[in-house]
Amino acid sequence: MPTDPPGVLRLADIDITELCQLLTRFGLQLNHCKDADPIPYSYWGEEEAGRKGDRLYARSDTPIHSILHEACHYICLDPARRRSIDTDAGSDDAEESAVCYLQVLLADEISGLGRERMFIDMDTWGYSFRLGSSRAWFEHDAGDALCWLASRDLVDLRQQDLSRLKQA
């Protein structure tokens, strides 16, 4: 993927403590890499987040959407896959959609982000949806993603209750 435009919200733009608290709820640990160093276990390379097991890797220039996306892959995995995950979650299309949906929901948990900004950042980065935008997909075409999450008891079908999300 090409480098994100400057307008995408990055780790340096938010309260890292709040993000770490959110990740900790799900048994994840954020490892802040030095800005000049490559990010370990990054699937996309460049400034994109990396993941191995319960560790997320990011630099100050890592987009928040990338960090949440990798976190949501971990949240959606069963325990066996969580233990063996290294760089690529190896998900199918249904799981990938569920990850994107959950990423939008969790964006509301971070001050200064929220789902509105997540939609903008996802579209800017180049997430691709049939209806042309992440917002249109989320609002009109993501029922399968919501059902996937609900069938695994991660959220309720009204998308109101995130308390059932798998916690560490």
N, C-alpha and C positions, 0 to 999 in steps of 0.2 A: 504494500500500500504506500502511496505517496505521503510525504510529511504533511501533518495537519496544518491548516492555516492558523495564523496566530490567534484568531478569535475563539478557538476551542478551549474550554476550561481545563486547566491543568492542575497537577498536584500543588504547585506553588501558589495557586490562586485560592485555595480553600484552607480551612482549619484541619490540619493533618490529625490532630488529636481526635476530633469528631469522627473522621473517617476510620481511624484505627479502632475506636470504640465500636463502630458499626461492624467492621470486619471481625473483631474479637467475638462478637455475638455468635458468629458462625464458625468459630474455631480457626479463623485465618489470622495470619501475622503478616503485616506489611514490612518489607525490608526496603528502606530508602537507600538507593544506590547513589554513589557520587555522580555528579552531573557529567563528567567526562567519560565515565565507564560505560561499557555496553551493559544492557540489561539482561541478566541471566534468564534463560528459559523463555524468552520472548518468541512467540510464534511468528509475529510480523516483523520483528527487528526494530531498528531505529529507536524511537522513544516509547514504543508500545509496551505495556505491562507484560511481565513474565510470571509463570506459575509453575511450581513443582510441589506436589503434595499440598500441605496447608500453608505454604509460603507464597506470598505475592511479592514481586520485585518491581520497583518503579523508581524513576528519577523525578526531579522537580518539574521536568518538561513532559512527563507522562500525562496524557489526557485522562481525565477522571472517567470518561465513558469506557476507556480501555481497562482501567482498574476494576470498575464495577462489573464489566463484562466477564473478566476472568474470575472475579469473586462469585458471580452467579453460576458460572460453569461448576465451580466447586460445590456450591450449595445444592445444585440439582443432581449431583452425582450420588450414587449409592456408596456405602462405606468401602466396598472393595475397590471400586474405581477411584475413590478419593485417595486411597493409599498408594495407588500405582500411577496417578496422574503425573505427567511430565511434559510440559510445553503444550501439547495438543490434547484437548479433551476427547477427540475422536467421536464427537457427537453426530447424530443424524439430523436431518432437517427439522424434525419435530422438536427435538431437544434444543437445537439452536434457536428456534423461535421462542421457546419457553425461556431460555436464558435472556434473550432480548427483552421479553415482556417483564421479567423479574427485574432486570436492570432499570427499566423505566420506573417500576414501583419503588425500588430502593433509592432512586434519585431523590425522592421526596424526603428521605431520612437525612439528607445532608444540606445544611444551611448554605444558601447561595447557589444551589444546584436546582433541584426540583425537576419534575418531569418536563416542564416547558423547555428548560435549558437543555435537558437530555435530548429531546426531540431535535433541537437545533444542532447540537453537537453530533448526533448520530447521522443526520442528513449531511452535514458538512464533511464528515469523515468519509462518507460513501456507503453506509449501510444501504442495502438494496431491498426494496419492498414492492410488491405488485402494484400497489395503489400509488406509488410514486414518492411517498414520504413516510417517515416513521410514525408521525401523528396519525395519518390516515390509516395506516396499518393497525396501529394500536386501538384506535377507536372503532374501526369498521371491519377488520379482517383478521383479528388475532384471537378469535374464539377458540381455535384449536390450541393455541399456546396457553391460554387461561385454563382450558380443560386439562391439558398435560400437567400443569402445575397443581391443579386441584386433585387430579387422580393420584398424585403422589403426596397429597396432604400438605402441600407447601403453602397454599393460599386457599381462601374460600372463593366461591364462584362470583361473589359480589366484589371481589378484590379489595375488600375493606380490612380484613384481618390478616396482618402479616405475622401475628404472634405465633402462628403454627409453623413458621419457617423452621427448618432444621437448625437447631442450635448445637453448639459443640457439646 
